[in-house]
Amino acid sequence: MTTDEDRRLTVRNKFTQATRGRGDYLALQPILDAIGLRYGNLINIRDRVVITEGITDMLYLRAFKKLLHQDGRLDIAPARGDSHILSLIPLFIAQGISLKVIVDTGPVTGAIREDYYLGEEYLYEIPVPKEYEGKMEGSGIEDLFSKHDFKALLEHIGMPVEKEFDHVSNSFYVRGKPAKSLLAHFLYERAETLDIEFDQHTRSNFAEVLHFCANDEWWTI
């Protein structure tokens, strides 16, 4: 692992032949840990991976894959925050893994496009909800929910909904709170038995992201 002339992280593949099994990837585990890849075993013998900013994104997407009864494989590599995505991309490139990226609205999107020239077909940026454009800085996976559905989910697990909720985006409301992780795990674990009927707004938003994950557009070198 070195830096190129522009001081960007570069990983050169030192395998003398294509990776064949778990042992090859276990050799990379110290690197995966150092650069913040969560659940590194998810990339074992995978040739196509969707990179997300974190475990919360992965859990919500897998939950709605069940809720929307979508078939097919969904291999996700959750990073430990947006800053680690820039380090993960060259690692996957070096292993011959095709990829696409899902990110929140923020500066990392521009950095990915500038450093790796990813087009829109390979990079999905979760938008700030229209009613909060110019009011909220950044977005999050929670903004794919309608306000009504996200409030219902909070209430379902017994989380108090304060007055602030009506004036900020969903992602802003749970930012830095235990509820952020708790909600994602709760929905993932109970996706097939939960008695909440999500509205069309929520379902279409998640369907759009899952379509991005499943389409045939994959970035590779």
Secondary structure, DSSP 8 states (H G I E B T S, - for coil): -EE-TTS-EE-----SS---SHHHHHTTHHHHHHHTBSSGGGGTT-SEEEEESSHHHHHHHHHHHHHTT--S---EEEBSSGGGHHHHHHHHHHTT-EEEEEEESSHHHHHHHHHH---TTTEEEE---GGGTTTSSS--GGGGS-HHHHHHHHHHTT----GGGGGS-HHHHHTTSHHHHHHHHHHHHHTTT------HHHHHHHHHHHHHHHSS--B--
